[in-house]
Amino acid sequence: MNKKSVVTIGTFDGVHKGHRFLIDKTVLLAEKSKLKSIVISLEKPVKKVKGLLTTCDEKFEEIKALGVDKIILVNVSSEILTYTADKFFDEFLLNKLNISEIVCGLDFAFGKGRKGDIGWLKKKAKNNNVKINIVKYLKNSSKQISSSYIRILLEKGDLKNVAKLLGRPYSFLGIPFKDKGFGKKLGFPTVNLKVNSDKLIPRGVYISIITQKGKIYPSVTNIGSRLTFNMGDEIIPEIHILNFNGIWEKSLTKVILLKKIRYEKKFESVQALRGQISKDIAKSLKFFKLITV
């Protein structure tokens, strides 16, 4: 028989501080009783959201870093999501994962129609000698930390509180590609990235960090559809690396957003846009203390 386990279940989009609290509790209980710690996570929310705080790959890496023994990512089209609460508990949790304890929040529910809520789970667990550990959700001031709240803050440009609730600055990954070269023509060459279409990349201009293969550089990031050039609706991150004259490799690149400078804007002329970019760069240089103003 497989080693008994301690399990927590959720979508965990963002793997924010509240999620980490649940997962840390799961790992701690498993280590204390010499059991296996398991996180079961949906690849993405069942209900459609404006964008994911973490893609599937990002989520896996964030959870893995918390010391979990096993991570099970469930696709939204998986048959397991059609299981009744009884079938999910009996066939999956008991028979396949040999569950001994479960860690969950107050509003936890699973199974078809979300029948497996806390009240149901307490009875079912007791009948099968499974211990339930109910964890109160973390709050920021008086508001519960949630993925939906973090999305709202991100769209507002409140990166300080986003980082506070996530436990890290917001970031995204992408692969560089050659585009129209607008930045270079303006005198400010950029690295343009193709990003997973599920990822939430908020429009605007940001002070940022760009990193690749362990190398880290201060930068300015524009996320938008290049309104001044009437390029359509496609949103593309364009990153100008401060004081950089090299060639950026076409391999996986990470951008960390630190502070929002302004919202995306359509300028009356290319000259006006060039002038604004100069101001954006000056603010970023001051932020990184690369110049004194």
Protein Blocks (a to p, Z undefined) as FASTA:
>chain_A
ZZdddddddfkpoiaaklmmmmmmmmmmmmmnopacdddddfbdfbacfbdfbdfklmmm
mmmmnopabdcdddfkbfklmpcfklmmmmmmmmmnopabdcddfkbcedehilmgmklm
mmmmmmnopacdddddddehjaccdfklmmmmmmnopamlmmmmnopacdddddddddeh
lmmmnopacddddddfkbccdeddddddddeehiacdddddddehlmnonojbdcddddd
ehiabdcddbddddddfbdfbdcdddfbfklmmmmmmmmmmmmmmmnopacZZ
